[in-house]
């Protein structure tokens, strides 16, 4: 069984920083892309950052220059450093990863962690 466990969410003032972690556990053979998405009520889940197995990253314009996604392959963990946070960054943040478990690739999601940015 594979699990993604997120941590690091919370309440922060505008301009502040938070660091989210996503740890994958289980009998993992390999991890390809790891990503963070966010969702606010009534809106679609949107991609915040993605890191490929090569280490290359992509970000939407809304967070580019403020968010940095990194990964520690030895720990099967991804870290999302969020700086210069804005009230519009308030959302539930979900970790996502493409994981090979046994002989099968599948996409897994974490349970979500709340990030609230006060103005």
Residue frames relative to the residue before (quaternion, step in Angstrom):
aa qw qx qy qz dx dy dz
X 1.0000 0.0000 0.0000 0.0000 0.00 0.00 0.00
X 0.2257 -0.7716 0.5847 0.1088 3.57 -1.00 0.89
X 0.0365 -0.7844 0.6190 0.0150 3.55 -1.07 0.80
X 0.1849 -0.7190 0.6551 0.1403 3.51 -1.25 0.63
X 0.0679 -0.8066 0.5872 0.0015 3.56 -0.66 1.11
X 0.1927 -0.7979 0.5667 0.0712 3.53 -0.68 1.17
X 0.0407 0.7755 -0.6299 0.0107 3.54 -1.23 0.51
X 0.6454 0.5749 -0.3788 0.3309 3.53 -1.30 0.26
X 0.4997 0.6516 -0.4415 0.3615 3.58 1.19 -0.05
X 0.2115 0.7856 -0.5678 0.1252 3.55 -1.29 0.14
X 0.6011 -0.5390 0.4546 0.3762 3.50 -1.35 -0.37
X 0.0685 0.7886 -0.6052 0.0840 3.55 -0.89 0.97
X 0.4881 -0.6443 0.4960 0.3172 3.57 -1.16 0.52
X 0.6398 -0.5116 0.4057 0.4054 3.54 -1.22 0.47
X 0.7522 0.3295 -0.2822 0.4959 3.53 -0.94 0.97
X 0.6042 0.5855 -0.3406 0.4196 3.54 1.28 -0.29
X 0.4097 -0.7020 0.5367 0.2264 3.53 -1.37 -0.08
X 0.0315 -0.7494 0.6599 0.0431 3.51 -1.33 0.50
X 0.1866 -0.7541 0.6167 0.1275 3.53 -1.24 0.51
X 0.1707 -0.7822 0.5954 0.0673 3.53 -0.72 1.15
X 0.1530 -0.7700 0.6127 0.0905 3.54 -1.14 0.72
X 0.0860 -0.7626 0.6397 0.0425 3.52 -1.19 0.68
X 0.0535 -0.8142 0.5777 -0.0215 3.54 -0.47 1.24
X 0.2258 -0.7649 0.5923 0.1144 3.55 -0.84 1.03
X 0.0141 -0.8057 0.5919 -0.0189 3.56 -0.89 0.92
X 0.5033 0.6179 -0.4944 0.3471 3.53 -1.24 0.49
X 0.6689 -0.4805 0.3761 0.4245 3.53 -1.31 -0.15
X 0.0613 0.8511 -0.5108 0.1049 3.54 0.59 1.27
X 0.2991 -0.7493 0.5668 0.1669 3.52 -0.90 0.97
X 0.7846 -0.1444 0.1509 0.5838 3.54 0.90 -0.98
X 0.1903 -0.7498 0.6205 0.1286 3.58 -1.25 0.51
X 0.2506 -0.7564 0.5853 0.1496 3.54 -0.88 0.94
X 0.8282 -0.0204 0.0382 0.5587 3.60 -0.46 -1.13
X 0.0826 -0.7330 0.6705 0.0787 3.52 -1.28 0.65
X 0.0012 0.8254 -0.5608 0.0650 3.55 -0.90 0.88
X 0.2558 -0.7080 0.6288 0.1949 3.49 -1.41 0.24
X 0.0961 -0.7518 0.6509 0.0429 3.50 -1.11 0.85
X 0.1320 -0.7728 0.6072 0.1287 3.54 -1.28 0.21
X 0.0872 -0.7979 0.5962 0.0161 3.51 -1.20 0.59
X 0.1383 -0.7449 0.6468 0.0879 3.51 -1.12 0.83
X 0.6474 -0.5399 0.3498 0.4088 3.60 -1.09 0.58
X 0.8174 0.2515 -0.2011 0.4777 3.53 -0.95 0.93
X 0.7130 0.3930 -0.2524 0.5230 3.57 1.26 -0.05
X 0.5731 -0.5826 0.4459 0.3652 3.54 -1.25 0.40
X 0.5567 -0.5695 0.4823 0.3648 3.50 -1.24 0.52
X 0.1091 -0.8143 0.5690 0.0340 3.58 -0.87 0.94
X 0.5236 -0.6326 0.4816 0.3062 3.52 -1.17 0.72
X 0.2219 -0.7754 0.5827 0.0997 3.53 -0.97 0.98
X 0.7761 -0.1636 0.1516 0.5898 3.57 0.94 -0.86
X 0.0596 -0.7794 0.6229 0.0318 3.54 -1.16 0.63
X 0.0920 -0.7697 0.6298 0.0493 3.53 -1.10 0.78
X 0.3193 -0.7645 0.5364 0.1612 3.52 -0.79 1.08
X 0.6819 -0.4819 0.3383 0.4339 3.58 -1.24 0.27
X 0.6100 0.5615 -0.3395 0.4442 3.59 1.21 -0.49
X 0.5293 -0.6118 0.4134 0.4179 3.54 1.25 -0.49
X 0.4999 0.6413 -0.4304 0.3919 3.58 1.26 -0.16
X 0.1766 -0.7979 0.5730 0.0624 3.54 -1.07 0.81
X 0.1104 -0.7579 0.6380 0.0801 3.52 -1.32 0.45
X 0.0643 -0.7924 0.6066 -0.0010 3.53 -1.11 0.81
X 0.4514 -0.6278 0.5321 0.3449 3.59 -1.12 0.47
X 0.6711 -0.5160 0.3478 0.4030 3.56 -1.22 0.44
X 0.6046 0.6106 -0.3517 0.3713 3.58 1.07 -0.71
X 0.7907 0.2618 -0.1437 0.5344 3.61 1.13 -0.55
X 0.4357 0.7194 -0.4549 0.2927 3.58 1.25 -0.21
X 0.7863 0.2785 -0.2327 0.5001 3.54 -0.88 0.98
X 0.7271 0.3778 -0.2301 0.5250 3.58 1.25 -0.30
X 0.7599 0.3002 -0.1605 0.5538 3.58 1.06 -0.76
X 0.0550 -0.7813 0.6211 0.0279 3.54 -1.12 0.73
X 0.1605 -0.7868 0.5929 0.0600 3.54 -0.79 1.09
X 0.0266 0.7812 -0.6222 0.0438 3.55 -0.92 0.95
X 0.1763 -0.7851 0.5827 0.1144 3.55 -1.25 0.23
X 0.2227 -0.7120 0.6496 0.1467 3.49 -1.32 0.58
X 0.2912 -0.8033 0.4939 0.1609 3.57 -0.15 1.27
X 0.6195 0.5615 -0.3433 0.4279 3.58 1.08 -0.64
X 0.7414 0.3588 -0.1931 0.5332 3.55 1.21 -0.63
X 0.3593 -0.7428 0.4851 0.2895 3.60 1.29 -0.03
X 0.5283 0.6359 -0.3779 0.4168 3.55 1.05 0.80
X 0.1638 -0.7574 0.6252 0.0932 3.53 -1.14 0.78
X 0.1806 -0.7832 0.5909 0.0701 3.55 -1.08 0.79
X 0.1275 -0.7741 0.6169 0.0635 3.56 -0.92 0.95
X 0.1393 -0.7794 0.6089 0.0484 3.55 -0.48 1.24
X 0.0711 -0.8086 0.5839 -0.0129 3.55 -0.64 1.16
X 0.0340 -0.8062 0.5893 -0.0399 3.55 -0.57 1.22
X 0.8199 0.2191 -0.1728 0.4999 3.55 -1.32 0.32
X 0.1011 0.8492 -0.5109 0.0879 3.54 0.94 0.91
X 0.2197 -0.7686 0.5945 0.0862 3.51 -1.14 0.81
X 0.6388 -0.5249 0.3756 0.4188 3.63 -1.12 0.43
X 0.6561 0.5185 -0.3223 0.4436 3.60 1.05 -0.64
X 0.5576 0.5694 -0.4042 0.4489 3.60 1.26 0.03
X 0.4514 0.6928 -0.4479 0.3402 3.57 1.28 -0.14
X 0.3240 0.7149 -0.5516 0.2823 3.56 -0.73 1.12
X 0.4693 -0.5597 0.5578 0.3941 3.52 -1.37 -0.14
X 0.2091 -0.7915 0.5682 0.0829 3.54 -0.76 1.09
X 0.1306 -0.8044 0.5794 0.0160 3.54 -0.86 1.08
X 0.3250 -0.7154 0.5878 0.1927 3.52 -1.05 0.85
X 0.0747 -0.7839 0.6163 -0.0066 3.53 -1.13 0.77
X 0.0863 0.8074 -0.5798 0.0669 3.58 -0.95 0.80
X 0.3309 -0.6938 0.6033 0.2126 3.52 -1.21 0.66
X 0.0028 0.8420 -0.5299 0.1010 3.53 -0.37 1.33
X 0.2840 -0.7206 0.6056 0.1828 3.52 -1.11 0.79
X 0.0052 -0.7868 0.6128 -0.0733 3.53 -0.59 1.26
X 0.7660 0.0445 -0.0914 0.6347 3.53 -0.43 1.20
X 0.7447 -0.3706 0.2651 0.4877 3.59 -0.67 -1.00
X 0.6456 0.5493 -0.2808 0.4501 3.55 1.32 0.14
X 0.3088 -0.7084 0.6052 0.1911 3.55 -1.06 0.85
X 0.1070 0.7745 -0.6183 0.0803 3.54 -1.04 0.85
X 0.4220 -0.6813 0.5365 0.2647 3.54 -1.28 0.41
X 0.1244 -0.8015 0.5846 0.0205 3.53 -0.85 1.05
X 0.2008 -0.7633 0.6062 0.0977 3.52 -1.26 0.63
X 0.4151 -0.6657 0.5582 0.2702 3.51 -1.24 0.58
X 0.6579 -0.5448 0.3672 0.3682 3.53 -1.33 0.13
X 0.5374 -0.6308 0.3944 0.3973 3.58 1.25 -0.29
X 0.0600 -0.7727 0.6312 0.0305 3.52 -1.18 0.68
X 0.4157 -0.7364 0.4837 0.2257 3.55 -0.86 0.99
X 0.0674 -0.7452 0.6627 0.0331 3.53 -1.07 0.90
X 0.0091 -0.7940 0.6067 -0.0368 3.55 -0.75 1.10
X 0.1056 -0.7891 0.6049 0.0161 3.54 -0.77 1.13
X 0.2085 -0.7986 0.5566 0.0947 3.55 -0.57 1.16
X 0.4275 -0.7150 0.4960 0.2449 3.54 -1.09 0.73
